[in-house]
């Protein structure tokens, strides 16, 4: 009998990035009769408005907490070098399109790595501007 495990996430969620190693270990340990179904949550709707300084500080605080608790690395230079927008829907749409091509997990990893970890300036042009437009 097939069982489905629903993984509800947002590709730009810092907690999802933080727990990625745990998620990968869990996936590897699942019996073959458990199918994983990804469901997108959507943290923040489309916008072209810059993120407020208060929101930037709040999210950076979440990153520090996650890094302290879980050991996950984040690129804190992002906050000094970018003009972020609080917009995750574009990244979620990119995951939907990738899933139609059988590349859902690869796209999730690419988005998380590019926007939360990488030191590549061209990718970090904006919080959501780098993907899914």
Residue, then its C-alpha position, 0 to 999 in steps of 0.5 A: x500500500x502506498x503512503x504519501x508524506x506531504x512536505x509543505x514548504x516555501x523554496x525561500x523559507x530560511x527554516x526549510x533551508x536550515x532543516x534541509x540536511x535533516x530532510x535529506x536524511x529523512x528522505x533517505x530513510x523512508x521505506x519505498x512505499x512512502x511517496x513524497x508530495x511537495x506542497x508550496x506554502x507561499x510566504x509572501x505575495x508578489x511585490x516590487x516594493x523594497x522590503x522594509x528595514x525592520x523586516x530585513x532585520x527580523x529575517x536576518x535575526x531568523x537566519x542568526x537563530x537558525x545558524x546558531x541552532x542548526x549550524x546552517x550557513x547563511x550569507x549575511x552580506x546579502x543584507x548589505x549588498x542587495x535591495x531585497x523584496x519580500x516576495x516568494x511567489x515567483x520562486x514558488x512558480x519556478x518550482x511548479x514549472x520545474x516539477x512539470x519537467x521532473x526537476x522539482x527537488x533540483x529547483x528547490x535546492x538551487x533557489x535555496x542555495x542561490x538566495x540564502x547561501x551563495x556569494x555570487x553577486x549576480x545571483x543575489x541581485x534581489x531577494x526574489x529577483x534572481x529566480x522565477x520572473 
